[in-house]
Amino acid sequence: MRALGLVCTLNPSPKRSSSQLLAEQVMAELARLGVETEVVRVADHDVRPGVGLDMGEGDAWPALREKVLAADILLLATPIWLGHPSSLCQRVLERLDAELSESDEEGRLLTYGKVGLVAVVGNEDGAHKVSADLFQALDDVGFSLPPGAVTYWVGEAQHGTDYQDLEETPESVASTTRTLAVNGHHLAGLLRDRPYPAS
């Protein structure tokens, strides 16, 4: 089983990122369950705006899309900016929109049978709103969501503390991350063994 984490921080590598840290913690939990994992920071790639599979020369999305389609589990990790997912996260969702025009020989979206997970960080309110936005988008383009499909940390509103600057991971976040991984892994296994029927 494979899991791909797309980290939608606005900071390219090698800058530190709370979204990257939480994504890596989710992947560590999945790895303990025997899942092969990979984390990709979207800001390190030239993902062009648009809703097509390939937006032309230099567009990095086709290569990332191959990774998405090869994965059983897709994690989207995003900070909260102005109460919303990052602009890079929105761009990933817009590029995933192209999957609505792609299907297998039985008429199913290529994303059917894949599990969607979400990780959110920020120092302002909005984790539930951001996760709801991502849940709806992932569902729209064919991903399945397990119970507890999000893990998040938000600090005190208007405070300067980042998740990556905490001395240790709060137990509430750690236990939620474990549940996210276990439930995502379980659902991915069920969907692999019993695919959705043709529609």
C-alpha positions in Angstrom: 0.0 0.0 0.0 1.2 3.5 -0.8 0.5 6.9 0.6 1.4 10.3 -0.8 1.5 13.5 1.2 1.2 16.8 -0.7 2.4 19.6 1.5 0.8 22.9 0.5 2.9 25.3 2.6 3.7 28.5 0.8 7.4 28.1 1.8 9.7 26.2 -0.6 12.4 23.9 0.8 14.5 24.1 2.8 12.4 26.5 4.9 10.9 24.9 8.0 7.2 24.2 7.7 4.6 23.2 10.3 2.5 21.6 7.5 5.5 19.5 6.5 6.0 18.4 10.1 2.4 17.3 10.6 2.4 15.6 7.2 5.6 13.7 8.2 4.0 12.7 11.5 1.0 11.3 9.6 3.3 9.4 7.3 5.3 8.0 10.2 2.0 6.5 11.6 1.2 5.0 8.2 4.7 3.6 7.9 4.2 1.8 11.2 1.2 0.1 9.5 3.4 -1.1 6.6 2.5 1.6 4.2 5.1 2.9 1.7 5.1 6.7 2.1 6.3 9.8 0.3 6.0 13.5 1.1 6.2 16.2 -1.6 6.3 19.9 -1.0 4.2 21.4 -3.8 6.0 24.8 -3.5 9.2 23.0 -4.8 7.4 22.2 -8.1 6.1 24.4 -10.9 2.4 23.5 -10.7 0.7 25.7 -13.2 -2.8 27.2 -12.6 -5.6 25.6 -14.5 -8.0 22.6 -14.4 -6.4 20.5 -17.0 -4.3 17.3 -16.7 -1.3 19.1 -18.4 -1.0 22.9 -18.7 1.9 22.7 -21.1 5.7 22.8 -21.2 7.2 23.1 -17.7 4.1 22.1 -15.9 5.0 19.8 -13.0 1.5 18.6 -12.3 1.6 15.6 -14.7 4.5 14.0 -12.8 2.8 14.7 -9.4 -0.5 13.3 -10.8 1.3 10.0 -11.6 2.3 9.9 -7.9 -1.4 10.6 -6.9 -2.7 7.8 -9.2 -0.1 5.4 -7.9 -1.1 6.0 -4.3 -3.8 4.3 -2.3 -3.9 7.2 0.2 -3.6 10.9 -0.5 -2.9 13.4 2.3 -3.3 17.1 1.7 -1.5 19.2 4.3 -2.2 22.9 4.4 -1.7 25.9 6.7 -4.7 28.2 7.3 -4.3 31.6 5.6 -7.1 34.2 6.2 -9.4 31.4 7.2 -8.9 29.3 4.1 -6.5 26.6 2.8 -3.4 27.9 1.2 -3.4 29.1 -2.4 -1.2 26.1 -3.3 -3.7 23.7 -1.7 -6.5 25.4 -3.8 -4.4 24.9 -6.9 -3.9 21.2 -6.2 -7.7 20.9 -5.8 -8.2 22.7 -9.1 -5.8 20.4 -10.9 -7.5 17.4 -9.3 -10.7 18.7 -10.9 -9.5 17.3 -14.2 -9.9 13.8 -12.9 -13.7 14.3 -13.4 -13.1 13.7 -17.1 -11.0 10.6 -16.7 -12.4 7.1 -16.1 -11.4 3.4 -16.2 -12.9 0.8 -18.6 -15.9 0.4 -16.3 -16.7 4.1 -16.2 -15.3 4.8 -12.7 -13.1 7.8 -11.9 -9.5 6.9 -11.6 -9.6 8.2 -8.0 -12.3 5.8 -7.0 -10.9 3.4 -4.4 -8.4 6.0 -3.1 -8.6 7.4 0.4 -8.3 11.2 1.1 -6.9 12.5 4.4 -6.3 16.1 5.6 -3.8 17.8 7.9 -4.2 21.4 8.9 -2.1 23.8 10.9 -2.3 27.5 11.8 -2.3 30.2 14.5 -5.8 31.3 13.8 -9.3 29.7 14.0 -10.6 27.7 11.0 -9.3 24.1 11.1 -12.9 22.8 10.8 -13.8 25.1 8.0 -10.6 24.3 6.1 -11.0 20.6 6.5 -14.7 20.8 5.5 -13.6 22.6 2.3 -11.0 19.9 1.5 -13.4 17.1 2.4 -15.9 18.4 -0.1 -13.4 18.8 -2.8 -11.8 15.4 -2.3 -15.2 13.8 -2.3 -16.2 15.7 -5.5 -13.2 14.3 -7.4 -13.7 10.7 -6.3 -11.7 10.2 -3.0 -13.3 8.3 -0.1 -13.0 9.7 3.4 -12.7 7.5 6.6 -14.1 8.6 10.0 -11.7 11.1 11.6 -10.2 12.1 8.2 -8.4 15.1 9.6 -5.7 15.9 12.1 -4.9 19.5 13.0 -3.3 21.9 15.4 -4.2 25.6 15.8 -2.6 27.9 18.3 -4.2 30.8 20.0 -5.6 33.3 17.5 -3.2 36.0 16.5 -0.4 34.3 18.4 3.0 33.8 16.9 3.6 30.2 17.9 4.0 27.7 15.1 3.3 24.0 15.4 6.9 23.2 14.5 8.1 25.4 17.5 6.3 23.4 20.2 8.6 21.5 22.5 6.5 18.3 22.0 3.5 17.2 20.1 0.3 17.6 22.2 -1.2 14.2 23.0 -4.5 15.3 21.5 -2.8 15.9 18.1 -0.7 12.7 18.4 -3.8 10.5 19.1 -5.8 12.2 16.4 -3.0 11.6 14.0 -2.8 7.9 14.9 -6.6 7.5 14.4 -6.3 9.3 11.1 -3.6 6.9 9.9 -5.3 3.7 11.3 -8.7 4.6 9.8 -7.3 5.7 6.5 -5.2 2.5 6.2 -8.2 0.4 7.1 -10.5 2.0 4.5 -7.8 1.8 1.8 -7.4 -1.9 2.4 -11.2 -2.4 2.2 -11.4 -0.5 -1.1 -8.5 -2.3 -2.6 -10.1 -5.7 -1.8 -13.6 -4.6 -2.8 -13.6 -1.9 -5.4 -16.6 0.3 -6.1 -19.0 -1.2 -8.7 -19.2 0.2 -12.2 -21.8 2.9 -12.5 
